[in-house]
Amino acid sequence: MDLSSSFHHIPLNDGNSIPVIGLGTYSEPYLTPKGACEKAVKFALDVGYRHIDGAFVYKNEHEVGKAIREKIAEGKLRREDIFYCGKLWVTHLLPKMVYPGLERTLKTLQLDYVDLFIIEMPIAFKPGDDPYPKDENGKYIYHSVDLCATWEALEACKDAGLVKSIGVSNFNRRQLELILSKPGLKYKPVSNQVECHPYFAQPKLLKFCQQHDIVIVAYSPLGTSRNPLWVNVATPALLEDSLLNSLGKKYNKTAAQIVLRFNVQRGVVVIPKSFNPERIQENFQIFDFCISEEDMKAIEALNKNIRFVELLMWSDHPEYPFHDEY
Ligand SMILES: NC(=O)c1ccc[n+]([C@@H]2O[C@H](COP(=O)([O-])OP(=O)(O)OC[C@H]3O[C@@H](n4cnc5c(N)ncnc54)[C@H](OP(=O)(O)O)[C@@H]3O)[C@@H](O)[C@H]2O)c1
C-alpha cells in the first residue's frame, strides 16, 4: 500500500473509497464551547483532512454541516472531495425508523447525502426521539429488532442515493456474520467502526474483516479522552506508554503519531478526535515516515486486550457485542 500521500484512500467493497484518516468529532457537550466543533472541522479541512466522522447523538452535527457547507461555499472544496460518516442511533433500528434517522442527519447537516452511514451499535433501544429512554427506575428501556431487517432498510437508503456506502459499528463477528449470511443480501457492510489501538489491536476481528473485504475504522485510536463517565480509567493511558514514546523519539514523531501510523500502515482507518489546532495538524502528519516491520511487531506485542470503551451500562442487553471474544 502506498501511504506516501496524505490523500490516500482505501477502496471499499462497493466501489467507493474511504480516506485513511478522518477527524473524530465526539466531544462531551457540557464541556465543549459552542462553535468549537465547527472551528475544528474547518481547520481540519484546511489542513488536508477529507474525512469527518460524526453522529446525530454527538449534538454537534449541525456544526459539522455548517463547516463543510462554508468550505464548499468558499470555493476551496467540492462536496465530492469530502467524506462524511454519520450514524444511525440505537432508537432508530426498526426498519421504518431507518430512513427518518438518516433524514434527521441530512437535515441537521443540510446536505443531500452522506458518504457513509453506519449502525452505531447493534443494541436496539425503545424507538423514539429520546436517545436514552429509561423507565421510572432509571433503567434503560431496550427493544428487540431483527438487525437483518434494519440492514435491508439501509440498503434501500443507498438505492435512493441518500448515502453512498453503508456499514456498521461495534459489531462482533457473530453480528457481522448475521448480516453477511442474510438471504438476498444486496450490499455487504463496507466497514465496521470499532475501538482499535495498540492496547486493543483487534487482531482476530481485523483478520475476519479483511477476509470479507470489510474495512476496520478505528475509533478512540489515541486511547480516548479518558473521561471517567464513559471510559475505564483504571486502565493505563495509551499515549504514556514507554515503548510508544521511545519509538516517537526514534522516528522524530509523537506517541500519537506513532499509534495513528501503526493502524494506517496495517490498513486500518483512523479517526482521531481533536478540537485543538496544533493537535489536529500533528495527527495528520503521519504520511512522511514509515514504521519498520520490526517496530510494527513490537507495537503489536503491546496488545493487552484493554478496552477503554466498555459500555458496561448496556452489558445486560441481549445484543451487547462485547461478551464474545471478538
Ligand atoms: N462508533 C462508536 O461507538 C464510537 C465510540 C467512540 C468514538 N467514536 C468516534 O471516534 C472518534 C475518536 O475517538 P475518541 O474521541 O474516543 O478518542 P481519541 O481520538 O482516541 O482521543 C481523543 C482525545 O485525545 C486528545 N488528543 C487528540 N490529539 C492528541 C495528540 N496528538 N496528543 C495528545 N492528545 C490528543 C483529544 O483532546 P483535544 O481535542 O484537546 O486535542 C481528546 O481528549 C470520536 O470523536 C468519534 O467520532 C465512535
The ligand as a Gaussian input file, in Angstrom:
#p B3LYP/6-31G(d) Opt

LIG

0 1
 N      -18.789000       4.262000      16.933000
 C      -18.606000       4.455000      18.214000
 O      -19.244000       3.812000      19.069000
 C      -17.588000       5.469000      18.673000
 C      -17.156000       5.451000      20.010000
 C      -16.182000       6.364000      20.394000
 C      -15.681000       7.269000      19.466000
 N      -16.133000       7.296000      18.181000
 C      -15.591000       8.241000      17.163000
 O      -14.165000       8.154000      17.198000
 C      -13.611000       9.439000      17.443000
 C      -12.283000       9.325000      18.164000
 O      -12.406000       8.634000      19.387000
 P      -12.327000       9.348000      20.822000
 O      -12.828000      10.732000      20.701000
 O      -12.953000       8.425000      21.770000
 O      -10.804000       9.331000      21.221000
 P       -9.366000       9.616000      20.594000
 O       -9.460000      10.187000      19.239000
 O       -8.594000       8.376000      20.820000
 O       -8.795000      10.681000      21.623000
 C       -9.327000      11.969000      21.742000
 C       -8.622000      12.661000      22.902000
 O       -7.224000      12.786000      22.650000
 C       -6.830000      14.163000      22.681000
 N       -5.826000      14.295000      21.608000
 C       -6.036000      14.464000      20.280000
 N       -4.881000      14.504000      19.609000
 C       -3.909000      14.355000      20.525000
 C       -2.488000      14.322000      20.435000
 N       -1.868000      14.446000      19.270000
 N       -1.780000      14.165000      21.581000
 C       -2.417000      14.038000      22.779000
 N       -3.752000      14.077000      22.930000
 C       -4.502000      14.224000      21.803000
 C       -8.102000      14.946000      22.433000
 O       -8.046000      16.210000      23.046000
 P       -8.066000      17.644000      22.218000
 O       -9.370000      17.712000      21.496000
 O       -7.921000      18.644000      23.301000
 O       -6.870000      17.581000      21.288000
 C       -9.136000      14.059000      23.121000
 O       -9.151000      14.300000      24.528000
 C      -14.724000      10.143000      18.215000
 O      -14.538000      11.544000      18.279000
 C      -15.928000       9.700000      17.427000
 O      -16.010000      10.449000      16.223000
 C      -17.074000       6.379000      17.768000

